[in-house]
Amino acid sequence: MIDRIEASADALWVTPQEEGVLRLGFADDGREMLGPVTKVSWLATTGPLKLGTPFMVVTGETEELTLRSPFAGKILRVNSELVDHPERLNNRNDDLDWMLDLADD
C-alpha cells in the first residue's frame, strides 16, 4: 500500500470552482501508479479535513493508494458515484474523475 503525502499530491489534480472552493480529482500520475482502478473506499465524506488527512483509498490492479488531503478545509461534496463506478478513475474526464469539493475554512 502506498501511503505517503507526496504520492497523494502526485495522484491528484486540483482546480478552483466557485470562490473559496477547490475540486480534487484523480490525475494521470495516480493512474500510472495503480494501473486500472478496481475499487474506491471513502475514509472521509463530510466535515472538516486537516492537511494530510486520509480521505480515500483507491485500489488498482497493481497497488493500493491512500489519498491524503493536500489542503485543509471542509468537505462540501463528494462524488459518491465512484463507489459504484471506480472505473471512472481510469480515464481523464474532469466531470467524472473528480473526488471531492473542499471549501476554505
N, CA, C and O atoms as a GROMACS GRO file, in nm:
protein
  420
    1MET      N    1   0.084  -0.118   0.000
    1MET     CA    2   0.000   0.000   0.000
    1MET      C    3   0.089   0.124   0.000
    1MET      O    4   0.185   0.134   0.076
    2ILE      N    5   0.054   0.219  -0.086
    2ILE     CA    6   0.123   0.348  -0.090
    2ILE      C    7   0.048   0.443   0.002
    2ILE      O    8  -0.071   0.466  -0.018
    3ASP      N    9   0.114   0.497   0.100
    3ASP     CA   10   0.050   0.588   0.195
    3ASP      C   11   0.149   0.700   0.232
    3ASP      O   12   0.197   0.707   0.346
    4ARG      N   13   0.178   0.786   0.134
    4ARG     CA   14   0.269   0.900   0.155
    4ARG      C   15   0.203   1.025   0.101
    4ARG      O   16   0.140   1.022  -0.005
    5ILE      N   17   0.217   1.135   0.172
    5ILE     CA   18   0.155   1.260   0.130
    5ILE      C   19   0.202   1.303  -0.008
    5ILE      O   20   0.124   1.357  -0.087
    6GLU      N   21   0.330   1.280  -0.040
    6GLU     CA   22   0.380   1.320  -0.172
    6GLU      C   23   0.320   1.235  -0.283
    6GLU      O   24   0.300   1.284  -0.394
    7ALA      N   25   0.290   1.109  -0.256
    7ALA     CA   26   0.223   1.025  -0.355
    7ALA      C   27   0.081   1.075  -0.379
    7ALA      O   28   0.033   1.075  -0.492
    8SER      N   29   0.015   1.117  -0.272
    8SER     CA   30  -0.119   1.173  -0.285
    8SER      C   31  -0.117   1.299  -0.370
    8SER      O   32  -0.202   1.317  -0.458
    9ALA      N   33  -0.020   1.385  -0.346
    9ALA     CA   34  -0.011   1.510  -0.422
    9ALA      C   35   0.010   1.481  -0.570
    9ALA      O   36  -0.048   1.549  -0.654
   10ASP      N   37   0.092   1.382  -0.603
   10ASP     CA   38   0.115   1.346  -0.742
   10ASP      C   39  -0.009   1.286  -0.807
   10ASP      O   40  -0.030   1.302  -0.928
   11ALA      N   41  -0.090   1.218  -0.730
   11ALA     CA   42  -0.205   1.145  -0.783
   11ALA      C   43  -0.330   1.232  -0.799
   11ALA      O   44  -0.431   1.185  -0.850
   12LEU      N   45  -0.323   1.358  -0.756
   12LEU     CA   46  -0.442   1.444  -0.758
   12LEU      C   47  -0.426   1.562  -0.852
   12LEU      O   48  -0.317   1.617  -0.868
   13TRP      N   49  -0.536   1.601  -0.914
   13TRP     CA   50  -0.542   1.731  -0.980
   13TRP      C   51  -0.631   1.820  -0.895
   13TRP      O   52  -0.721   1.771  -0.826
   14VAL      N   53  -0.607   1.950  -0.900
   14VAL     CA   54  -0.684   2.047  -0.823
   14VAL      C   55  -0.724   2.160  -0.915
   14VAL      O   56  -0.642   2.211  -0.992
   15THR      N   57  -0.850   2.198  -0.908
   15THR     CA   58  -0.897   2.310  -0.989
   15THR      C   59  -0.996   2.392  -0.906
   15THR      O   60  -1.076   2.336  -0.832
   16PRO      N   61  -0.989   2.525  -0.918
   16PRO     CA   62  -1.084   2.609  -0.845
   16PRO      C   63  -1.224   2.596  -0.902
   16PRO      O   64  -1.242   2.583  -1.024
   17GLN      N   65  -1.322   2.599  -0.815
   17GLN     CA   66  -1.463   2.603  -0.853
   17GLN      C   67  -1.512   2.744  -0.823
   17GLN      O   68  -1.447   2.841  -0.861
   18GLU      N   69  -1.624   2.758  -0.756
   18GLU     CA   70  -1.666   2.891  -0.713
   18GLU      C   71  -1.567   2.944  -0.609
   18GLU      O   72  -1.482   2.869  -0.561
   19GLU      N   73  -1.577   3.070  -0.576
   19GLU     CA   74  -1.479   3.132  -0.487
   19GLU      C   75  -1.467   3.056  -0.355
   19GLU      O   76  -1.567   3.029  -0.288
   20GLY      N   77  -1.343   3.023  -0.320
   20GLY     CA   78  -1.316   2.956  -0.194
   20GLY      C   79  -1.336   2.806  -0.196
   20GLY      O   80  -1.330   2.741  -0.092
   21VAL      N   81  -1.359   2.748  -0.316
   21VAL     CA   82  -1.383   2.603  -0.326
   21VAL      C   83  -1.286   2.544  -0.427
   21VAL      O   84  -1.269   2.594  -0.538
   22LEU      N   85  -1.223   2.434  -0.386
   22LEU     CA   86  -1.132   2.360  -0.474
   22LEU      C   87  -1.188   2.221  -0.500
   22LEU      O   88  -1.242   2.157  -0.410
   23ARG      N   89  -1.175   2.176  -0.624
   23ARG     CA   90  -1.216   2.040  -0.660
   23ARG      C   91  -1.092   1.955  -0.676
   23ARG      O   92  -0.998   1.994  -0.744
   24LEU      N   93  -1.092   1.838  -0.613
   24LEU     CA   94  -0.982   1.742  -0.624
   24LEU      C   95  -1.028   1.624  -0.708
   24LEU      O   96  -1.140   1.575  -0.693
   25GLY      N   97  -0.941   1.580  -0.797
   25GLY     CA   98  -0.972   1.466  -0.881
   25GLY      C   99  -0.849   1.378  -0.900
   25GLY      O  100  -0.741   1.409  -0.850
   26PHE      N  101  -0.868   1.270  -0.971
   26PHE     CA  102  -0.763   1.170  -0.990
   26PHE      C  103  -0.682   1.204  -1.114
   26PHE      O  104  -0.738   1.216  -1.223
   27ALA      N  105  -0.552   1.219  -1.098
   27ALA     CA  106  -0.463   1.262  -1.206
   27ALA      C  107  -0.396   1.144  -1.276
   27ALA      O  108  -0.400   1.031  -1.229
   28ASP      N  109  -0.336   1.174  -1.390
   28ASP     CA  110  -0.267   1.072  -1.469
   28ASP      C  111  -0.159   1.000  -1.390
   28ASP      O  112  -0.140   0.879  -1.407
   29ASP      N  113  -0.087   1.071  -1.303
   29ASP     CA  114   0.017   1.006  -1.222
   29ASP      C  115  -0.042   0.898  -1.131
   29ASP      O  116   0.022   0.795  -1.107
   30GLY      N  117  -0.162   0.922  -1.081
   30GLY     CA  118  -0.229   0.820  -0.999
   30GLY      C  119  -0.261   0.696  -1.080
   30GLY      O  120  -0.244   0.584  -1.033
   31ARG      N  121  -0.309   0.717  -1.202
   31ARG     CA  122  -0.339   0.604  -1.290
   31ARG      C  123  -0.213   0.524  -1.322
   31ARG      O  124  -0.216   0.401  -1.328
   32GLU      N  125  -0.102   0.594  -1.341
   32GLU     CA  126   0.024   0.525  -1.368
   32GLU      C  127   0.072   0.444  -1.248
   32GLU      O  128   0.125   0.334  -1.265
   33MET      N  129   0.053   0.496  -1.127
   33MET     CA  130   0.094   0.425  -1.006
   33MET      C  131   0.015   0.298  -0.984
   33MET      O  132   0.070   0.196  -0.942
   34LEU      N  133  -0.116   0.302  -1.013
   34LEU     CA  134  -0.207   0.194  -0.973
   34LEU      C  135  -0.247   0.098  -1.083
   34LEU      O  136  -0.287  -0.015  -1.055
   35GLY      N  137  -0.238   0.141  -1.206
   35GLY     CA  138  -0.298   0.061  -1.313
   35GLY      C  139  -0.449   0.082  -1.309
   35GLY      O  140  -0.496   0.174  -1.241
   36PRO      N  141  -0.525   0.000  -1.379
   36PRO     CA  142  -0.670   0.017  -1.380
   36PRO      C  143  -0.730   0.011  -1.240
   36PRO      O  144  -0.698  -0.079  -1.161
   37VAL      N  145  -0.815   0.107  -1.209
   37VAL     CA  146  -0.878   0.115  -1.077
   37VAL      C  147  -0.990   0.012  -1.068
   37VAL      O  148  -1.072   0.000  -1.159
   38THR      N  149  -0.992  -0.062  -0.958
   38THR     CA  150  -1.094  -0.165  -0.938
   38THR      C  151  -1.188  -0.135  -0.821
   38THR      O  152  -1.297  -0.192  -0.813
   39LYS      N  153  -1.146  -0.045  -0.730
   39LYS     CA  154  -1.227  -0.018  -0.611
   39LYS      C  155  -1.187   0.115  -0.550
   39LYS      O  156  -1.070   0.153  -0.554
   40VAL      N  157  -1.284   0.185  -0.492
   40VAL     CA  158  -1.255   0.303  -0.411
   40VAL      C  159  -1.330   0.289  -0.278
   40VAL      O  160  -1.441   0.235  -0.273
   41SER      N  161  -1.268   0.338  -0.173
   41SER     CA  162  -1.329   0.336  -0.039
   41SER      C  163  -1.312   0.474   0.022
   41SER      O  164  -1.200   0.525   0.032
   42TRP      N  165  -1.422   0.535   0.062
   42TRP     CA  166  -1.415   0.666   0.127
   42TRP      C  167  -1.373   0.651   0.273
   42TRP      O  168  -1.422   0.563   0.343
   43LEU      N  169  -1.282   0.736   0.317
   43LEU     CA  170  -1.242   0.742   0.458
   43LEU      C  171  -1.300   0.865   0.526
   43LEU      O  172  -1.313   0.869   0.648
   44ALA      N  173  -1.337   0.967   0.446
   44ALA     CA  174  -1.399   1.089   0.497
   44ALA      C  175  -1.492   1.142   0.389
   44ALA      O  176  -1.452   1.152   0.273
   45THR      N  177  -1.616   1.176   0.427
   45THR     CA  178  -1.712   1.226   0.328
   45THR      C  179  -1.780   1.356   0.369
   45THR      O  180  -1.846   1.419   0.287
   46THR      N  181  -1.764   1.396   0.494
   46THR     CA  182  -1.825   1.520   0.541
   46THR      C  183  -1.734   1.586   0.644
   46THR      O  184  -1.643   1.524   0.699
   47GLY      N  185  -1.762   1.713   0.667
   47GLY     CA  186  -1.696   1.785   0.775
   47GLY      C  187  -1.557   1.836   0.742
   47GLY      O  188  -1.515   1.835   0.627
   48PRO      N  189  -1.487   1.880   0.847
   48PRO     CA  190  -1.354   1.937   0.827
   48PRO      C  191  -1.252   1.832   0.788
   48PRO      O  192  -1.262   1.714   0.824
   49LEU      N  193  -1.153   1.877   0.712
   49LEU     CA  194  -1.046   1.790   0.666
   49LEU      C  195  -0.915   1.864   0.690
   49LEU      O  196  -0.892   1.971   0.632
   50LYS      N  197  -0.830   1.808   0.773
   50LYS     CA  198  -0.700   1.870   0.801
   50LYS      C  199  -0.600   1.833   0.693
   50LYS      O  200  -0.614   1.730   0.626
   51LEU      N  201  -0.500   1.915   0.677
   51LEU     CA  202  -0.391   1.887   0.584
   51LEU      C  203  -0.334   1.749   0.615
   51LEU      O  204  -0.300   1.720   0.730
   52GLY      N  205  -0.322   1.664   0.514
   52GLY     CA  206  -0.264   1.532   0.531
   52GLY      C  207  -0.359   1.424   0.580
   52GLY      O  208  -0.319   1.309   0.597
   53THR      N  209  -0.486   1.460   0.603
   53THR     CA  210  -0.583   1.361   0.649
   53THR      C  211  -0.622   1.267   0.535
   53THR      O  212  -0.654   1.313   0.426
   54PRO      N  213  -0.620   1.136   0.559
   54PRO     CA  214  -0.665   1.042   0.456
   54PRO      C  215  -0.814   1.060   0.428
   54PRO      O  216  -0.894   1.071   0.520
   55PHE      N  217  -0.851   1.064   0.299
   55PHE     CA  218  -0.992   1.077   0.266
   55PHE      C  219  -1.043   0.964   0.175
   55PHE      O  220  -1.164   0.944   0.165
   56MET      N  221  -0.953   0.892   0.110
   56MET     CA  222  -0.996   0.785   0.020
   56MET      C  223  -0.884   0.684  -0.001
   56MET      O  224  -0.766   0.719  -0.001
   57VAL      N  225  -0.922   0.559  -0.021
   57VAL     CA  226  -0.829   0.455  -0.065
   57VAL      C  227  -0.872   0.414  -0.204
   57VAL      O  228  -0.987   0.377  -0.227
   58VAL      N  229  -0.778   0.420  -0.298
   58VAL     CA  230  -0.803   0.379  -0.436
   58VAL      C  231  -0.724   0.250  -0.460
   58VAL      O  232  -0.603   0.247  -0.441
   59THR      N  233  -0.793   0.147  -0.503
   59THR     CA  234  -0.730   0.018  -0.530
   59THR      C  235  -0.723  -0.004  -0.679
   59THR      O  236  -0.823   0.006  -0.750
   60GLY      N  237  -0.603  -0.035  -0.725
   60GLY     CA  238  -0.583  -0.067  -0.865
   60GLY      C  239  -0.538  -0.210  -0.880
   60GLY      O  240  -0.524  -0.283  -0.782
   61GLU      N  241  -0.513  -0.250  -1.004
   61GLU     CA  242  -0.470  -0.388  -1.029
   61GLU      C  243  -0.331  -0.416  -0.971
   61GLU      O  244  -0.300  -0.530  -0.936
   62THR      N  245  -0.247  -0.311  -0.961
   62THR     CA  246  -0.110  -0.335  -0.917
   62THR      C  247  -0.078  -0.283  -0.777
   62THR      O  248   0.021  -0.324  -0.717
   63GLU      N  249  -0.160  -0.193  -0.724
   63GLU     CA  250  -0.125  -0.129  -0.597
   63GLU      C  251  -0.250  -0.066  -0.536
   63GLU      O  252  -0.354  -0.055  -0.600
   64GLU      N  253  -0.237  -0.027  -0.410
   64GLU     CA  254  -0.342   0.045  -0.338
   64GLU      C  255  -0.283   0.176  -0.288
   64GLU      O  256  -0.170   0.178  -0.239
   65LEU      N  257  -0.357   0.285  -0.300
   65LEU     CA  258  -0.308   0.418  -0.264
   65LEU      C  259  -0.404   0.486  -0.168
   65LEU      O  260  -0.522   0.499  -0.198
   66THR      N  261  -0.353   0.528  -0.054
   66THR     CA  262  -0.431   0.609   0.038
   66THR      C  263  -0.410   0.755   0.000
   66THR      O  264  -0.298   0.806   0.003
   67LEU      N  265  -0.520   0.823  -0.037
   67LEU     CA  266  -0.511   0.963  -0.074
   67LEU      C  267  -0.531   1.050   0.048
   67LEU      O  268  -0.623   1.030   0.127
   68ARG      N  269  -0.441   1.147   0.063
   68ARG     CA  270  -0.444   1.240   0.176
   68ARG      C  271  -0.468   1.380   0.124
   68ARG      O  272  -0.421   1.416   0.015
   69SER      N  273  -0.540   1.458   0.200
   69SER     CA  274  -0.576   1.593   0.156
   69SER      C  275  -0.452   1.683   0.147
   69SER      O  276  -0.376   1.694   0.243
   70PRO      N  277  -0.433   1.747   0.030
   70PRO     CA  278  -0.320   1.840   0.016
   70PRO      C  279  -0.351   1.978   0.074
   70PRO      O  280  -0.265   2.066   0.073
   71PHE      N  281  -0.474   1.997   0.124
   71PHE     CA  282  -0.518   2.124   0.181
   71PHE      C  283  -0.606   2.098   0.302
   71PHE      O  284  -0.662   1.989   0.317
   72ALA      N  285  -0.617   2.197   0.386
   72ALA     CA  286  -0.714   2.193   0.496
   72ALA      C  287  -0.840   2.262   0.447
   72ALA      O  288  -0.834   2.356   0.368
   73GLY      N  289  -0.954   2.215   0.493
   73GLY     CA  290  -1.080   2.277   0.455
   73GLY      C  291  -1.197   2.193   0.504
   73GLY      O  292  -1.182   2.107   0.590
   74LYS      N  293  -1.312   2.221   0.447
   74LYS     CA  294  -1.434   2.149   0.482
   74LYS      C  295  -1.488   2.082   0.356
   74LYS      O  296  -1.501   2.145   0.252
   75ILE      N  297  -1.520   1.954   0.368
   75ILE     CA  298  -1.575   1.881   0.254
   75ILE      C  299  -1.717   1.932   0.228
   75ILE      O  300  -1.803   1.929   0.316
   76LEU      N  301  -1.739   1.979   0.106
   76LEU     CA  302  -1.872   2.025   0.065
   76LEU      C  303  -1.950   1.916  -0.007
   76LEU      O  304  -2.068   1.894   0.019
   77ARG      N  305  -1.882   1.848  -0.099
   77ARG     CA  306  -1.945   1.745  -0.182
   77ARG      C  307  -1.843   1.636  -0.212
   77ARG      O  308  -1.724   1.662  -0.224
   78VAL      N  309  -1.892   1.515  -0.223
   78VAL     CA  310  -1.809   1.404  -0.270
   78VAL      C  311  -1.877   1.342  -0.391
   78VAL      O  312  -1.999   1.349  -0.406
   79ASN      N  313  -1.798   1.282  -0.476
   79ASN     CA  314  -1.850   1.212  -0.593
   79ASN      C  315  -1.881   1.069  -0.549
   79ASN      O  316  -1.802   0.977  -0.572
   80SER      N  317  -1.997   1.051  -0.488
   80SER     CA  318  -2.035   0.921  -0.431
   80SER      C  319  -2.053   0.814  -0.539
   80SER      O  320  -2.053   0.696  -0.507
   81GLU      N  321  -2.070   0.853  -0.664
   81GLU     CA  322  -2.087   0.757  -0.773
   81GLU      C  323  -1.960   0.674  -0.797
   81GLU      O  324  -1.966   0.569  -0.860
   82LEU      N  325  -1.847   0.721  -0.746
   82LEU     CA  326  -1.723   0.647  -0.768
   82LEU      C  327  -1.722   0.510  -0.700
   82LEU      O  328  -1.652   0.420  -0.747
   83VAL      N  329  -1.797   0.494  -0.593
   83VAL     CA  330  -1.802   0.364  -0.526
   83VAL      C  331  -1.861   0.260  -0.620
   83VAL      O  332  -1.810   0.148  -0.628
   84ASP      N  333  -1.967   0.295  -0.690
   84ASP     CA  334  -2.030   0.202  -0.784
   84ASP      C  335  -1.962   0.198  -0.920
   84ASP      O  336  -1.979   0.103  -0.996
   85HIS      N  337  -1.885   0.303  -0.951
   85HIS     CA  338  -1.819   0.314  -1.082
   85HIS      C  339  -1.672   0.354  -1.067
   85HIS      O  340  -1.633   0.460  -1.115
   86PRO      N  341  -1.591   0.272  -1.000
   86PRO     CA  342  -1.450   0.308  -0.982
   86PRO      C  343  -1.375   0.319  -1.115
   86PRO      O  344  -1.272   0.386  -1.122
   87GLU      N  345  -1.425   0.255  -1.219
   87GLU     CA  346  -1.360   0.261  -1.350
   87GLU      C  347  -1.358   0.402  -1.407
   87GLU      O  348  -1.282   0.429  -1.501
   88ARG      N  349  -1.439   0.492  -1.353
   88ARG     CA  350  -1.436   0.631  -1.400
   88ARG      C  351  -1.302   0.698  -1.372
   88ARG      O  352  -1.269   0.799  -1.434
   89LEU      N  353  -1.227   0.643  -1.279
   89LEU     CA  354  -1.095   0.700  -1.249
   89LEU      C  355  -0.988   0.654  -1.349
   89LEU      O  356  -0.874   0.701  -1.343
   90ASN      N  357  -1.023   0.564  -1.438
   90ASN     CA  358  -0.925   0.511  -1.532
   90ASN      C  359  -0.895   0.603  -1.649
   90ASN      O  360  -0.794   0.585  -1.717
   91ASN      N  361  -0.979   0.702  -1.674
   91ASN     CA  362  -0.959   0.794  -1.785
   91ASN      C  363  -0.978   0.937  -1.739
   91ASN      O  364  -1.058   0.964  -1.649
   92ARG      N  365  -0.905   1.027  -1.800
   92ARG     CA  366  -0.916   1.168  -1.764
   92ARG      C  367  -1.046   1.225  -1.818
   92ARG      O  368  -1.066   1.234  -1.940
   93ASN      N  369  -1.133   1.262  -1.728
   93ASN     CA  370  -1.257   1.329  -1.759
   93ASN      C  371  -1.296   1.404  -1.633
   93ASN      O  372  -1.349   1.344  -1.539
   94ASP      N  373  -1.271   1.533  -1.630
   94ASP     CA  374  -1.291   1.611  -1.508
   94ASP      C  375  -1.434   1.606  -1.456
   94ASP      O  376  -1.458   1.628  -1.338
   95ASP      N  377  -1.530   1.576  -1.543
   95ASP     CA  378  -1.669   1.566  -1.499
   95ASP      C  379  -1.698   1.433  -1.429
   95ASP      O  380  -1.795   1.422  -1.355
   96LEU      N  381  -1.613   1.333  -1.453
   96LEU     CA  382  -1.636   1.201  -1.394
   96LEU      C  383  -1.532   1.160  -1.291
   96LEU      O  384  -1.564   1.088  -1.196
   97ASP      N  385  -1.406   1.205  -1.307
   97ASP     CA  386  -1.300   1.156  -1.218
   97ASP      C  387  -1.271   1.249  -1.100
   97ASP      O  388  -1.168   1.235  -1.034
   98TRP      N  389  -1.362   1.345  -1.075
   98TRP     CA  390  -1.343   1.430  -0.957
   98TRP      C  391  -1.382   1.349  -0.833
   98TRP      O  392  -1.464   1.257  -0.838
   99MET      N  393  -1.320   1.387  -0.720
   99MET     CA  394  -1.344   1.313  -0.596
   99MET      C  395  -1.422   1.395  -0.495
   99MET      O  396  -1.524   1.349  -0.443
  100LEU      N  397  -1.374   1.515  -0.468
  100LEU     CA  398  -1.444   1.597  -0.368
  100LEU      C  399  -1.423   1.745  -0.392
  100LEU      O  400  -1.328   1.787  -0.457
  101ASP      N  401  -1.517   1.823  -0.337
  101ASP     CA  402  -1.506   1.969  -0.335
  101ASP      C  403  -1.474   2.009  -0.192
  101ASP      O  404  -1.540   1.967  -0.097
  102LEU      N  405  -1.372   2.090  -0.178
  102LEU     CA  406  -1.320   2.131  -0.049
  102LEU      C  407  -1.326   2.283  -0.036
  102LEU      O  408  -1.272   2.354  -0.121
  103ALA      N  409  -1.391   2.333   0.069
  103ALA     CA  410  -1.404   2.477   0.091
  103ALA      C  411  -1.301   2.524   0.193
  103ALA      O  412  -1.267   2.451   0.286
  104ASP      N  413  -1.253   2.646   0.173
  104ASP     CA  414  -1.165   2.709   0.271
  104ASP      C  415  -1.238   2.719   0.403
  104ASP      O  416  -1.358   2.746   0.407
  105ASP      N  417  -1.166   2.698   0.512
  105ASP     CA  418  -1.225   2.717   0.646
  105ASP      C  419  -1.223   2.862   0.685
  105ASP      O  420  -1.268   2.896   0.794
   0.00000   0.00000   0.00000
